[in-house]
Amino acid sequence: MLKKLLPLFLLIVALWHQSAYAESANQKQYIFDYANLLTANEKKELEEFAKELSADYKTAFIILTVNGTNGNGIEKYMGDFYDNEALGYNKPHGNTAILSIDIQERDVYLAGFKKAKVYLDSGRLTVIRERLTPSLSKGDYYDAFRYFIKASHEYMGYEPNSILFRWWFQLGVGILVAAIIVGWMAYSSGGKMTTTERDYFDPNGSGITKKQDRYLRTTVTKVKKPSNKSGGGSSGGGTTSGGHSYSGSGGKF
């Protein structure tokens, strides 16, 4: 009897191991700092942070830094990197969110593949990019990279069509908050008026005797408009040379 059940038992064990492997992460590296922007400790901490958060939504959060792209541009370089490295949390060319920067051209590009393409659409990636760009501009790369991983992870927890991220909802909330603040300021600064015009008017001694307007001069001051080399950008995504579509948002820093 045991001999007859042994093959079935072995088959069950083999299938269980295969299923467990399929659910495990095959992405062994998350931080590809080819431009050497991070210290050894920073890189190690980001590796652990990215690995931990990537497990929650089975989506690999990748950081890629380069010092030049040989004229390909950071978006094309990022697409080729995804193709060649077969990025993905638990399978090649799988769920991936990637932040790529070219320190030479000061370019930054955020992209989402597979599940991340849906939950991190171009609009959400633009919000993340605009918020981390000031840190990139100041050279706070560790902070910018950590923010990307954390913010991308949080967005993955919201449905793509959530009302919280519709522009008209955010605009309405902004207007409402502004109205409440202005109303509170007006209420706080106001007070009951205790004086009238009679307190400043003497009917026996007051009167307008002379009125005169005298023009002196006009002064024009010119102020140079500061240039803003960072920010701006575009969004929309595309398709890699290997045929993998992605959401995306890029700009300067």
JOURZI-V727024 format. One record per residue. N is the residue number from 1. PSI is psi in degrees with one decimal (none if undefined). Layout:
BEGIN
N;PSI
N;PSI
END
This chain:
BEGIN
1;-43.9
2;-36.3
3;-32.2
4;-32.9
5;-19.4
6;-46.4
7;-38.2
8;-39.5
9;-43.2
10;-37.4
11;-41.8
12;-43.0
13;-41.7
14;-42.5
15;-36.9
16;-42.7
17;-39.4
18;-41.5
19;-41.7
20;-38.3
21;-38.7
22;-31.2
23;-13.8
24;161.6
25;130.1
26;-3.3
27;106.7
28;-19.3
29;138.5
30;-25.2
31;114.0
32;82.9
33;71.2
34;-18.6
35;-1.3
36;52.1
37;-12.1
38;151.7
39;168.8
40;-40.6
41;-41.8
42;-43.3
43;-42.5
44;-44.3
45;-41.4
46;-36.0
47;-47.2
48;-39.9
49;-46.2
50;-41.3
51;-42.0
52;-49.0
53;-28.7
54;-29.1
55;-27.7
56;-42.4
57;17.5
58;42.0
59;124.6
60;124.5
61;110.7
62;140.1
63;128.8
64;122.0
65;136.8
66;159.7
67;73.3
68;147.1
69;16.2
70;34.9
71;2.8
72;-22.7
73;149.8
74;-33.7
75;-45.4
76;-40.8
77;-43.1
78;-43.6
79;-43.2
80;-36.2
81;-41.8
82;-42.3
83;-50.5
84;-37.2
85;-9.6
86;52.8
87;154.0
88;148.4
89;-57.3
90;13.6
91;154.5
92;142.2
93;48.5
94;-155.3
95;121.1
96;135.9
97;127.4
98;134.3
99;123.7
100;136.0
101;144.6
102;106.2
103;-25.8
104;-45.2
105;-3.6
106;41.6
107;143.9
108;139.1
109;130.4
110;137.7
111;153.3
112;131.8
113;147.5
114;-122.1
115;-37.3
116;-26.6
117;-32.7
118;-49.0
119;-28.0
120;69.8
121;177.3
122;-34.0
123;-46.1
124;-38.8
125;-34.8
126;-41.4
127;-46.0
128;-44.9
129;-44.1
130;-30.7
131;-26.0
132;-13.3
133;-42.4
134;-37.2
135;-40.0
136;-42.1
137;-32.9
138;-4.4
139;11.5
140;68.6
141;-40.1
142;-47.1
143;-42.1
144;-43.5
145;-41.5
146;-39.2
147;-41.1
148;-46.6
149;-46.2
150;-47.5
151;-41.1
152;-41.4
153;-42.9
154;-42.3
155;-32.1
156;-17.2
157;-4.2
158;138.3
159;145.8
160;-34.0
161;21.7
162;135.5
163;-22.9
164;-22.1
165;10.3
166;137.5
167;-37.5
168;-29.7
169;-44.5
170;-38.1
171;-43.3
172;-41.7
173;-40.7
174;-43.8
175;-41.8
176;-45.7
177;-42.8
178;-40.6
179;-39.9
180;-42.7
181;-46.6
182;-42.2
183;-41.2
184;-39.5
185;-41.2
186;-40.2
187;-41.2
188;-36.2
189;-14.0
190;171.2
191;165.7
192;129.9
193;126.6
194;-3.5
195;157.4
196;178.1
197;-21.6
198;-23.7
199;-17.1
200;4.0
201;125.8
202;106.0
203;-20.8
204;-22.0
205;1.7
206;149.5
207;149.8
208;118.1
209;-30.6
210;140.7
211;130.3
212;131.5
213;127.1
214;120.7
215;126.8
216;-72.2
217;165.6
218;131.3
219;127.1
220;125.4
221;128.2
222;131.1
223;126.4
224;130.1
225;125.0
226;141.8
227;144.7
228;101.5
229;-16.9
230;170.7
231;-153.7
232;-150.9
233;-178.4
234;163.1
235;165.9
236;-27.8
237;-164.7
238;-151.4
239;135.6
240;170.2
241;-25.4
242;2.5
243;17.7
244;119.0
245;154.8
246;154.3
247;158.3
248;160.7
249;129.3
250;162.4
251;-169.3
252;159.2
253;none
END
